[in-house]
Amino acid sequence: MANMAQAIRMALHYAEEHLGVMDIFGEDVGAPLGGVFTATQGLKNAWNSPLDERGILGAAIGLAMAGQRPVAEIQFADYIYNTIDLLKLAGNTLWASHGDWNLPMVVKTPVGSGIRGSIYHSHSFDATATHIPGWKIVMPSNPLDAYGLMISACQELNPVMFLEPKALLRVKGEERIPGEPEDDRQLSKMIDAPLGDRSAWKPNWPALQPYAVPIGKGKVVREGSQVTVVSYGRTLPLCAKAADALRDQGLSVEVIDLRTLWPYDWDLVKGSIEKTGRVLFVNEDTEVTNFGEHLVRRTVEDHFYQLQAPPRLLAGKFVPGIGLSDNLEMASVPQLPDVIDAVRKLATEEP
């Protein structure tokens, strides 16, 4: 099975062959590196930009205004904060032009903890991204969804933020990418650049098939009847593992992968809350003004009289950064025992 970095790479290859993507660029995005996580390795339209996040965003906006479909990468989300005014400009272009100007561009950036990146390579960006109107925002939790969401993003008429959970970029999926060979080693030989001299290397792309995950549609990854858990990105697999562990203990937990943070699939979440009466929102962004707090507020407003217990949020600690050491990183953001404990407490909480 492909890992998430390979899935994103294959989706971008499909997009440059079939969807009109002509520019894929950012710091170290082109040869020889192909991105720090190799997500752009071997792409014919990938090129290296200067070390200038504002220049990257400005170039993407200009290309999109000229009718191109650029995919721009900010190497780590930690370095996207100095572009907030440009992100806001991109987000309001369609609205400010009264619908006359579309901006078909994708900005991809790795987010979150999980690689011992310390204070400069571990930030989340989901809450901040959802504060910028005009953007569609997606965050996959597995390779197949990453492939399908990227293909959908490359077909949008206006800006899409593609947030890649860096902790999951090397994790293999459970479902094959359409067109992916059955032998994992064969896929690696086909599309992974060798170590050392890469000057003569060219990828041998598989015959990839179209597969689009609709932006705005979530997915039930575990069905249950007693507690709803809503998550996305790095924490989604933890929630699925928690549901499996608690099922063995007699607790039925429904797990929803939002996949899209905006526009999010409230109908899916709503139906599950109406069924279980208890909901826990889980992500790793800092807990103050967290995106999950918005979902808690909407839950209370829409479902107050149906709730069997107060809705809860499990999120990252409100600290300025994440420490380099193992124990500090793991204490800063939710881990599997935290999810299990939070679900168990919610399941027994009285209204």
SULUR-V663006 format. One record per helix or strand. SS is the DSSP state (H for helix, E for strand). FROM is the first residue (numbers start at 1). TO is the last residue. Records with the same first field share a line. If there is no record, write none. Layout:
SS->FROM-TO, FROM-TO
This chain:
E->3-3, 24-26, 46-48, 71-74, 106-111, 136-139, 160-165, 172-172, 219-222, 227-231, 253-257, 260-262, 279-286, 312-316
H->4-18, 53-65, 77-79, 81-96, 118-120, 126-130, 143-153, 166-168, 184-191, 234-247, 266-276, 291-306, 326-332, 336-348
